C-alpha cells in the first residue's frame, strides 16, 4: 500500500474514530496519525484473531473498517492510560 493510501485511509479512520469516541479531534495531522496507527493495530488483530493476513491493502471499505476499529481501540487505550473521561 502506497503512502498516499495510508494517508487517506488514516485520515478517514482517524476522523471517524474521533467522532465515535466523542473526542474533539486532533486536527488533520493528529487524525491521520491515529488512523495510521489504528490501521497497524487493526491489521495485526485481523491477522492474529481472524486469520486475515492482508486486511489493510489499499483504499477500500475493508481497509477503512479495519483501520477504524484499530483507531477506536487506540483512542480507548489512550484514554484509559491518561485517565481522561468524556
N, C-alpha and C positions, 0 to 999 in steps of 0.2 A: 504494500500500500504506500503510495507516494505521500510526500509531506503535505501537499495540498489536501489530499483526502483526510489525513489525520487532523488537519486544522478545521476542516468543515465539519467532520463528524464530532470532533471535540467541542466545537462551538455549539452545535445543536444539542448534544448530550449535556454539556455543562449548563447551558441556559435552561433546558427543561428540568434538570435536576435541581437547580437553584430555585426554580418556581415551585416544584413539588415539595421541596424541603422548607418552603416558606422563608427563604433567605432573601436578603436584599440584592443578591447577586454580587459578583466580584468584579464586574466590568468585563469588557471584551477579552482581555488577556487572561484574567482570572478564570472566566468561564471556559476558555479554550484549554487552559492547564488542567482544570478539574475534569473536563471531558476527556482529555488525552489520558490522564492517569486513571480515570474511570474505565476507559477502553482497555487499558492494560489489566486492571483488576477484573473487569468483566470477561475479558478474553481468557485470563488464567482460570477463572471459576468455570467458564463454559468448557474449557478443555479438560479440567480436572473432574468436575462433577457430572457434566452432561456428555463427555466424550466427543465434543465438537472441536476438532483441532484448529480450525481456522475461522473462528466466529466473526472476527473483525477483519474484513477483507476488501474494503472499498466503501464508496458512498452508496449504501443501500439500507433498507429498513432493518435488516438483521443486525448490521453493524451499529446502527444508531441505538437500537434497543439494548444490545449488549453493553455498549458504552454508557448508556443512560443508567442501567441497573448498577454498573460499577461505580458511576459517579454518585448515585444516591448512597451506596454503601460507603464510599469515601467521605461524603459530607456527614453522614451519620457518625462514622468513626471519629471524624474531626471534632464534632460537637460533643461526643462522649468524652474525648480526651480533654478538651478545653473546658468542659463544664458549662458551656453556654446553652441556655434554653430559650426557645422562642415559642 
